[in-house]
Structures are given as structure tokens and as C-alpha cells.
Amino acid sequence: MKIVAIIPARYGSKRFPGKPLALIAGKPMIQRVYEQAIKSNTLDDVYVATDDKRIMACVEGFGGKAIMTSPRHRSGTDRVHEAAQAIGLKPEDIVVNIQGDQPLFTPIVLERLVEPLEEDPNLPMSTLYYPVDGEEVATNPNHVKVVMDRKGYALYFSRAAIPYYRESGCRQSYAKHLGIYAYRMKFLSSYTSLPMGHLEEVEKLEQLRVLESGFRIMVVQSPVDSVEVNVEADILKVERLLKVSQTSE
């Protein structure tokens, strides 16, 4: 069984065009994500799946592996699936989908992510969360929240603050979803053929397609948070964190 990471990277982001090539302390963001991924001992290989020749050239320029995919995909998962097929992964192999906008993610989280799939051959998919307190994350629609059942399976993902705290004065804690996924290849092929559901359409969260279709997602707690670059202003935040981490080493 192989464990292969694929980083979907498209050029035409509505909120931040050209985001994968945005420089973070002198390096393109896609390079920083790739370099974090290859540090993981869990992965057998790492690829970037893109629809743009500029991103392809960038990845090959720093020595990475890239696969050109269709520009017509409706989601990053569809792009990952096309790349996984091109690589020739087998049904029992595990595909890790690492979002190209988390340049400082910690490689150790990938071990936590794939462990449930290794332990349970019937589990189709897993993802990560990080516990947070307060309103800053809860009220920001760019930060997706997730609620789980007692066994850790996802009940719902939302851009809204879930759960809703009806009583005032109590400590408000939330599970911030970290957009890194692991799928068994045979499930990934089924996933991409599922019709888009109403919840996915209104929330613009593709993982809701899985829940609406009756499949399970195991949600694993990450030991660390991961900063996402959603808009150009987030670059400065990442650069500050990068400077702090380099100073402390």
C-alpha cells in the first residue's frame, strides 16, 4: 500500500489570483507547501496537480514533481483524483490531499491523518481539526468549523459558528477544520462521481458532498494549528510566523 500526497494548485482563485506563486519570504507558496510535505516520513511520494503552465514550471524549477490536469474541474478533489489516476495508484492506496494554501503546516500531522485509514480498511476518508476558543475563528467564514459524534465522525462542517452557544457566559470552544484530507483511492474514485448536494452548494464546502451521500469522515485532532492563506493580506501573517519560528530554532 502506497501513501501519496497530491497538492492541488490552480492559478485562477477568485479571492487571490495566482496564489500558489505568491512569494512568502522570497519563496513561492507552492514551494513551501511542497517542502513541508516531503519532510514527512509517512509519505511515499509528493506531487503537485495543477491546471497552469506557470505553476508547472515553478514546481519543476525547484525540483518538485508536477502533473498537468484539466482546467474544468469543479473542485480540488477532482483535480487530485485525475492526478492520482495518472500516477497509477491502486484501489487500496491512500491519497493525501494537502491544500496548497497552508505553507507552514507541520509534517507530523500527516501521520495522525492516515492512521485511522491504516487501522480500519473500511474507513473511506479522514481529515483534521484543531480546538480553538473564542469568537475570532467562530465568526470568520474563511475558517471552517466541524462538529463530531462521540466516536470522532463528522456530523457537519460549516462556515458558521457551530455549535451555537445559546446560554451566554459559558466557555465557547470550537473545532477548526484543517483542510488536509486522506482517502482510500477506491473511495476517491467514488467521491468524485457523486452529485453535488444542496449543502455543498450553499456552504461551498466539498466535504459536505460526502456526508450528504451517507459516507463517514473520521476527524482527527491535530497537535498544532495551521495558518491558511485565503487573501493576500494573510501573506504578512505567515511571514511573521515564519520569522518567529526561524528565530527560535
Contacts in CASP RR format, 6 or more apart in sequence:
PFRMAT RR
TARGET T0000
AUTHOR 0000-0000-0000
METHOD contacts of the structure
MODEL  1
MKIVAIIPARYGSKRFPGKPLALIAGKPMIQRVYEQAIKSNTLDDVYVAT
DDKRIMACVEGFGGKAIMTSPRHRSGTDRVHEAAQAIGLKPEDIVVNIQG
DQPLFTPIVLERLVEPLEEDPNLPMSTLYYPVDGEEVATNPNHVKVVMDR
KGYALYFSRAAIPYYRESGCRQSYAKHLGIYAYRMKFLSSYTSLPMGHLE
EVEKLEQLRVLESGFRIMVVQSPVDSVEVNVEADILKVERLLKVSQTSE
1 92 0 8 1.000
1 93 0 8 1.000
1 94 0 8 1.000
2 44 0 8 1.000
2 45 0 8 1.000
2 89 0 8 1.000
2 90 0 8 1.000
2 93 0 8 1.000
2 94 0 8 1.000
3 42 0 8 1.000
3 43 0 8 1.000
3 44 0 8 1.000
3 93 0 8 1.000
3 94 0 8 1.000
3 96 0 8 1.000
3 114 0 8 1.000
4 43 0 8 1.000
4 44 0 8 1.000
4 45 0 8 1.000
4 46 0 8 1.000
4 47 0 8 1.000
4 84 0 8 1.000
4 87 0 8 1.000
4 89 0 8 1.000
4 93 0 8 1.000
4 94 0 8 1.000
4 95 0 8 1.000
4 96 0 8 1.000
5 37 0 8 1.000
5 40 0 8 1.000
5 43 0 8 1.000
5 45 0 8 1.000
5 46 0 8 1.000
5 47 0 8 1.000
5 95 0 8 1.000
5 96 0 8 1.000
5 97 0 8 1.000
5 98 0 8 1.000
5 110 0 8 1.000
6 46 0 8 1.000
6 47 0 8 1.000
6 48 0 8 1.000
6 49 0 8 1.000
6 67 0 8 1.000
6 80 0 8 1.000
6 83 0 8 1.000
6 84 0 8 1.000
6 95 0 8 1.000
6 96 0 8 1.000
6 97 0 8 1.000
6 98 0 8 1.000
7 30 0 8 1.000
7 33 0 8 1.000
7 34 0 8 1.000
7 37 0 8 1.000
7 46 0 8 1.000
7 47 0 8 1.000
7 48 0 8 1.000
7 49 0 8 1.000
7 97 0 8 1.000
7 98 0 8 1.000
7 99 0 8 1.000
7 100 0 8 1.000
8 48 0 8 1.000
8 49 0 8 1.000
8 50 0 8 1.000
8 76 0 8 1.000
8 77 0 8 1.000
8 79 0 8 1.000
8 80 0 8 1.000
8 83 0 8 1.000
8 97 0 8 1.000
8 99 0 8 1.000
8 100 0 8 1.000
9 20 0 8 1.000
9 30 0 8 1.000
9 48 0 8 1.000
9 49 0 8 1.000
9 50 0 8 1.000
9 52 0 8 1.000
9 55 0 8 1.000
9 100 0 8 1.000
10 20 0 8 1.000
10 50 0 8 1.000
10 51 0 8 1.000
10 52 0 8 1.000
10 55 0 8 1.000
10 71 0 8 1.000
10 76 0 8 1.000
10 79 0 8 1.000
11 17 0 8 1.000
11 18 0 8 1.000
11 20 0 8 1.000
11 21 0 8 1.000
11 50 0 8 1.000
11 51 0 8 1.000
11 52 0 8 1.000
11 54 0 8 1.000
11 55 0 8 1.000
12 18 0 8 1.000
12 19 0 8 1.000
12 52 0 8 1.000
13 19 0 8 1.000
15 230 0 8 1.000
15 231 0 8 1.000
16 22 0 8 1.000
16 229 0 8 1.000
16 230 0 8 1.000
16 231 0 8 1.000
16 232 0 8 1.000
19 29 0 8 1.000
19 101 0 8 1.000
19 229 0 8 1.000
20 28 0 8 1.000
20 29 0 8 1.000
20 30 0 8 1.000
20 50 0 8 1.000
20 55 0 8 1.000
20 58 0 8 1.000
20 100 0 8 1.000
21 28 0 8 1.000
21 29 0 8 1.000
21 30 0 8 1.000
21 54 0 8 1.000
21 55 0 8 1.000
21 58 0 8 1.000
22 28 0 8 1.000
22 29 0 8 1.000
22 229 0 8 1.000
22 232 0 8 1.000
22 235 0 8 1.000
23 29 0 8 1.000
23 235 0 8 1.000
24 32 0 8 1.000
24 103 0 8 1.000
24 229 0 8 1.000
24 235 0 8 1.000
24 238 0 8 1.000
24 239 0 8 1.000
24 242 0 8 1.000
25 239 0 8 1.000
25 242 0 8 1.000
25 243 0 8 1.000
28 58 0 8 1.000
28 62 0 8 1.000
29 100 0 8 1.000
29 101 0 8 1.000
29 103 0 8 1.000
29 229 0 8 1.000
30 48 0 8 1.000
30 55 0 8 1.000
30 58 0 8 1.000
30 59 0 8 1.000
30 100 0 8 1.000
31 58 0 8 1.000
31 59 0 8 1.000
31 62 0 8 1.000
32 103 0 8 1.000
32 104 0 8 1.000
33 98 0 8 1.000
33 99 0 8 1.000
33 100 0 8 1.000
33 101 0 8 1.000
33 102 0 8 1.000
33 103 0 8 1.000
33 105 0 8 1.000
34 46 0 8 1.000
34 48 0 8 1.000
34 59 0 8 1.000
34 62 0 8 1.000
34 64 0 8 1.000
36 103 0 8 1.000
36 104 0 8 1.000
36 105 0 8 1.000
36 106 0 8 1.000
36 107 0 8 1.000
37 43 0 8 1.000
37 46 0 8 1.000
37 98 0 8 1.000
37 107 0 8 1.000
37 110 0 8 1.000
38 46 0 8 1.000
39 107 0 8 1.000
40 107 0 8 1.000
40 108 0 8 1.000
40 110 0 8 1.000
40 111 0 8 1.000
41 107 0 8 1.000
41 111 0 8 1.000
42 107 0 8 1.000
42 110 0 8 1.000
42 111 0 8 1.000
42 114 0 8 1.000
43 96 0 8 1.000
43 110 0 8 1.000
45 65 0 8 1.000
45 87 0 8 1.000
46 64 0 8 1.000
46 65 0 8 1.000
47 65 0 8 1.000
47 66 0 8 1.000
47 67 0 8 1.000
47 83 0 8 1.000
47 87 0 8 1.000
48 55 0 8 1.000
48 56 0 8 1.000
48 59 0 8 1.000
48 64 0 8 1.000
48 65 0 8 1.000
48 66 0 8 1.000
48 67 0 8 1.000
49 66 0 8 1.000
49 67 0 8 1.000
49 69 0 8 1.000
49 79 0 8 1.000
49 80 0 8 1.000
49 82 0 8 1.000
49 83 0 8 1.000
50 56 0 8 1.000
50 59 0 8 1.000
50 66 0 8 1.000
50 67 0 8 1.000
50 68 0 8 1.000
50 69 0 8 1.000
50 79 0 8 1.000
51 68 0 8 1.000
51 69 0 8 1.000
51 70 0 8 1.000
51 71 0 8 1.000
51 73 0 8 1.000
51 79 0 8 1.000
52 71 0 8 1.000
53 68 0 8 1.000
55 66 0 8 1.000
56 66 0 8 1.000
56 68 0 8 1.000
59 65 0 8 1.000
59 66 0 8 1.000
60 66 0 8 1.000
67 82 0 8 1.000
67 83 0 8 1.000
67 86 0 8 1.000
67 87 0 8 1.000
69 79 0 8 1.000
69 82 0 8 1.000
69 83 0 8 1.000
69 86 0 8 1.000
70 79 0 8 1.000
70 82 0 8 1.000
73 79 0 8 1.000
73 82 0 8 1.000
74 196 0 8 1.000
75 206 0 8 1.000
76 97 0 8 1.000
76 206 0 8 1.000
77 97 0 8 1.000
77 181 0 8 1.000
77 188 0 8 1.000
77 191 0 8 1.000
77 192 0 8 1.000
77 206 0 8 1.000
78 192 0 8 1.000
80 95 0 8 1.000
80 97 0 8 1.000
80 188 0 8 1.000
81 188 0 8 1.000
81 189 0 8 1.000
81 191 0 8 1.000
81 192 0 8 1.000
84 95 0 8 1.000
84 185 0 8 1.000
84 188 0 8 1.000
85 189 0 8 1.000
89 95 0 8 1.000
89 185 0 8 1.000
90 185 0 8 1.000
91 184 0 8 1.000
91 185 0 8 1.000
91 186 0 8 1.000
91 189 0 8 1.000
92 121 0 8 1.000
92 184 0 8 1.000
92 185 0 8 1.000
92 186 0 8 1.000
93 184 0 8 1.000
93 185 0 8 1.000
94 114 0 8 1.000
94 117 0 8 1.000
94 118 0 8 1.000
94 182 0 8 1.000
94 183 0 8 1.000
94 184 0 8 1.000
94 185 0 8 1.000
95 182 0 8 1.000
95 183 0 8 1.000
95 184 0 8 1.000
95 185 0 8 1.000
95 188 0 8 1.000
96 110 0 8 1.000
96 113 0 8 1.000
96 114 0 8 1.000
96 180 0 8 1.000
96 181 0 8 1.000
96 182 0 8 1.000
97 180 0 8 1.000
97 181 0 8 1.000
97 182 0 8 1.000
97 183 0 8 1.000
98 105 0 8 1.000
98 110 0 8 1.000
98 180 0 8 1.000
99 179 0 8 1.000
99 180 0 8 1.000
99 228 0 8 1.000
101 228 0 8 1.000
101 229 0 8 1.000
101 230 0 8 1.000
102 178 0 8 1.000
102 179 0 8 1.000
102 180 0 8 1.000
102 226 0 8 1.000
102 227 0 8 1.000
102 228 0 8 1.000
102 229 0 8 1.000
103 227 0 8 1.000
103 229 0 8 1.000
103 238 0 8 1.000
104 226 0 8 1.000
104 227 0 8 1.000
104 238 0 8 1.000
104 241 0 8 1.000
104 242 0 8 1.000
104 245 0 8 1.000
105 178 0 8 1.000
105 180 0 8 1.000
105 226 0 8 1.000
106 223 0 8 1.000
106 224 0 8 1.000
106 226 0 8 1.000
108 223 0 8 1.000
108 224 0 8 1.000
109 128 0 8 1.000
109 178 0 8 1.000
109 180 0 8 1.000
109 222 0 8 1.000
109 223 0 8 1.000
109 224 0 8 1.000
109 226 0 8 1.000
110 180 0 8 1.000
112 128 0 8 1.000
112 220 0 8 1.000
112 221 0 8 1.000
112 222 0 8 1.000
112 223 0 8 1.000
113 126 0 8 1.000
113 127 0 8 1.000
113 128 0 8 1.000
113 180 0 8 1.000
113 181 0 8 1.000
113 182 0 8 1.000
113 220 0 8 1.000
114 126 0 8 1.000
114 182 0 8 1.000
115 220 0 8 1.000
116 123 0 8 1.000
116 126 0 8 1.000
116 218 0 8 1.000
116 220 0 8 1.000
117 123 0 8 1.000
117 125 0 8 1.000
117 126 0 8 1.000
117 182 0 8 1.000
117 184 0 8 1.000
123 184 0 8 1.000
123 216 0 8 1.000
123 218 0 8 1.000
124 183 0 8 1.000
124 184 0 8 1.000
124 187 0 8 1.000
124 190 0 8 1.000
124 191 0 8 1.000
124 210 0 8 1.000
124 215 0 8 1.000
124 216 0 8 1.000
124 217 0 8 1.000
125 181 0 8 1.000
125 182 0 8 1.000
125 183 0 8 1.000
125 184 0 8 1.000
125 187 0 8 1.000
125 191 0 8 1.000
125 210 0 8 1.000
125 215 0 8 1.000
125 216 0 8 1.000
125 217 0 8 1.000
125 218 0 8 1.000
126 181 0 8 1.000
126 182 0 8 1.000
126 217 0 8 1.000
126 218 0 8 1.000
126 219 0 8 1.000
126 220 0 8 1.000
127 146 0 8 1.000
127 154 0 8 1.000
127 177 0 8 1.000
127 178 0 8 1.000
127 179 0 8 1.000
127 180 0 8 1.000
127 181 0 8 1.000
127 182 0 8 1.000
127 207 0 8 1.000
127 217 0 8 1.000
127 218 0 8 1.000
127 219 0 8 1.000
127 220 0 8 1.000
128 177 0 8 1.000
128 178 0 8 1.000
128 179 0 8 1.000
128 180 0 8 1.000
128 219 0 8 1.000
128 220 0 8 1.000
128 221 0 8 1.000
128 222 0 8 1.000
129 146 0 8 1.000
129 148 0 8 1.000
129 175 0 8 1.000
129 176 0 8 1.000
129 177 0 8 1.000
129 178 0 8 1.000
129 219 0 8 1.000
129 220 0 8 1.000
129 221 0 8 1.000
129 222 0 8 1.000
130 175 0 8 1.000
130 176 0 8 1.000
130 178 0 8 1.000
130 221 0 8 1.000
130 222 0 8 1.000
130 224 0 8 1.000
130 225 0 8 1.000
130 226 0 8 1.000
131 173 0 8 1.000
131 174 0 8 1.000
131 175 0 8 1.000
131 176 0 8 1.000
131 221 0 8 1.000
132 138 0 8 1.000
132 173 0 8 1.000
132 174 0 8 1.000
132 175 0 8 1.000
132 176 0 8 1.000
132 225 0 8 1.000
133 171 0 8 1.000
133 172 0 8 1.000
133 173 0 8 1.000
133 174 0 8 1.000
134 172 0 8 1.000
134 173 0 8 1.000
134 174 0 8 1.000
135 161 0 8 1.000
135 172 0 8 1.000
137 143 0 8 1.000
137 145 0 8 1.000
137 174 0 8 1.000
137 176 0 8 1.000
138 145 0 8 1.000
138 161 0 8 1.000
138 172 0 8 1.000
138 174 0 8 1.000
139 161 0 8 1.000
141 159 0 8 1.000
141 160 0 8 1.000
142 159 0 8 1.000
142 228 0 8 1.000
142 230 0 8 1.000
142 231 0 8 1.000
143 159 0 8 1.000
143 176 0 8 1.000
143 177 0 8 1.000
143 228 0 8 1.000
144 157 0 8 1.000
144 158 0 8 1.000
144 159 0 8 1.000
144 176 0 8 1.000
144 177 0 8 1.000
144 179 0 8 1.000
144 205 0 8 1.000
145 157 0 8 1.000
145 158 0 8 1.000
145 159 0 8 1.000
145 160 0 8 1.000
145 161 0 8 1.000
145 162 0 8 1.000
145 174 0 8 1.000
145 175 0 8 1.000
145 176 0 8 1.000
145 177 0 8 1.000
146 154 0 8 1.000
146 155 0 8 1.000
146 156 0 8 1.000
146 157 0 8 1.000
146 158 0 8 1.000
146 162 0 8 1.000
146 175 0 8 1.000
146 176 0 8 1.000
146 177 0 8 1.000
146 219 0 8 1.000
147 154 0 8 1.000
147 155 0 8 1.000
147 156 0 8 1.000
147 162 0 8 1.000
147 163 0 8 1.000
147 175 0 8 1.000
148 154 0 8 1.000
148 155 0 8 1.000
148 175 0 8 1.000
148 219 0 8 1.000
149 155 0 8 1.000
152 218 0 8 1.000
152 219 0 8 1.000
153 216 0 8 1.000
153 217 0 8 1.000
153 218 0 8 1.000
153 219 0 8 1.000
154 207 0 8 1.000
154 211 0 8 1.000
154 216 0 8 1.000
154 217 0 8 1.000
154 218 0 8 1.000
154 219 0 8 1.000
155 211 0 8 1.000
156 162 0 8 1.000
156 208 0 8 1.000
156 211 0 8 1.000
157 177 0 8 1.000
157 203 0 8 1.000
157 205 0 8 1.000
157 207 0 8 1.000
157 208 0 8 1.000
157 211 0 8 1.000
158 203 0 8 1.000
158 205 0 8 1.000
159 203 0 8 1.000
159 204 0 8 1.000
159 205 0 8 1.000
161 174 0 8 1.000
162 174 0 8 1.000
163 174 0 8 1.000
165 172 0 8 1.000
175 219 0 8 1.000
176 225 0 8 1.000
177 219 0 8 1.000
178 222 0 8 1.000
178 225 0 8 1.000
178 226 0 8 1.000
179 228 0 8 1.000
180 226 0 8 1.000
181 207 0 8 1.000
183 191 0 8 1.000
187 215 0 8 1.000
191 209 0 8 1.000
191 210 0 8 1.000
191 215 0 8 1.000
194 209 0 8 1.000
194 210 0 8 1.000
194 213 0 8 1.000
195 209 0 8 1.000
196 209 0 8 1.000
197 208 0 8 1.000
197 209 0 8 1.000
197 212 0 8 1.000
198 212 0 8 1.000
199 205 0 8 1.000
199 208 0 8 1.000
199 211 0 8 1.000
199 212 0 8 1.000
200 206 0 8 1.000
200 208 0 8 1.000
200 209 0 8 1.000
200 212 0 8 1.000
207 217 0 8 1.000
210 217 0 8 1.000
211 217 0 8 1.000
227 234 0 8 1.000
227 237 0 8 1.000
227 238 0 8 1.000
227 241 0 8 1.000
228 234 0 8 1.000
229 235 0 8 1.000
229 238 0 8 1.000
END
